[in-house]
Amino acid sequence: MINRLVKLSFHAEDAGKFTELFREVSGKIRAFPGCLHLELWEDLREKGVFFTFSQWDSEASLDHYRFSPLFKSVWAHVKPLFKAPAEAWSVRKNPVDS
């Protein structure tokens, strides 16, 4: 399983545009083959900063999504709203914390 955390920073005035778009496409992303979970988190202190947390059954499934027409369509609408480049991490739970 792959856990994916993506930080998205928008101008405060564009935060609503992003959340509306997320509301529209989140169901399609959740239904994408290999997607096990998707959440949207919002920074407590900085308006316009969001994180998506998703879980994928494999790195291959995540890559399939990242190169899909769905991702390209979403990215085309989101990218112009960025205040800073997106940051992404693929992580796993450390076995020490079992």
N, C-alpha and C positions, 0 to 999 in steps of 0.2 A: 504494500500500500504506500502511496505517495501523499504526503501532506504538502499543500502549496499555499504559501502566504504571499500576497501581492499588496504592496503599498501604493496607493493612488492619491496623488496630491493635486487638488483642483483649486482654482481661485474661488473664494468664498461665494461669489455670486453665481458660480456654475455648479455648485454642489447639488442644487435641486434638479438641474438637468441630468446630472449623473444618476441620482437616486431614482428618478423617473425611468431612465433607460434601464437601470438594473432591475427595476420592478417588471418591466416589459420582457426582458430576456432571461431572467433567472430561471424560470421554469424550463426553458429550452436547454439551458446549460445543465440543469439538474437531470434532465432526461437524456443528455448526451451519453452514448455508450462509454462505460467505464467511470462515470462520475458517481461517486458514492455519497457526496455531501457538499453543500455550498452554503456559506454564510457571508453576510456583509457586516463588517464592524466599522464603527466610527470613532475617531480619536476624541477623547474627552476634553482636550484643551485646545486643539487647533481645528477651527472650522474649515471644512473642505478637505480634510485628510481622512481617507477610508482605507480599510484593509479587506480584501477578500480572503476567506479561508476555505479551501476546498480539499477534498480527499478523492483520490483516484485509485482505481484498482491496480494500476501499473504506470510506469513512466511512459510506456508506449501509448496508453490511452490518453494520458495528458498531452503528449506530443501530437497525437491524432487530432485532439481538440484544438491545440494551438495553431495547427495548419489547416483547419477546417474553414469552409465558407462562413459558418456561424461566427467563429472568432474574428475573422477578417472583417465581417460586417460590423460587429460590435466595436472592434478596435478603431474602425474608421470614424465612428461617432464619438468615441471617448477620447482618443488621442489629441484632437484639437483643443480639448478643454483643460489639458494638463497645465499645471503651474510648474511642475518639475517632472523629470522622467520617472516612469514607474520603476519600482524595485521589486524583485521577486526572489523567493527562496523556496527550494524544495527541501523538506526536512522530514525526519522520522523521529519517533520517540526513542530516547536513549534507553538501551536495555537495563541500565543501572536503576532506572526509575520504574521497576516492575513490581 
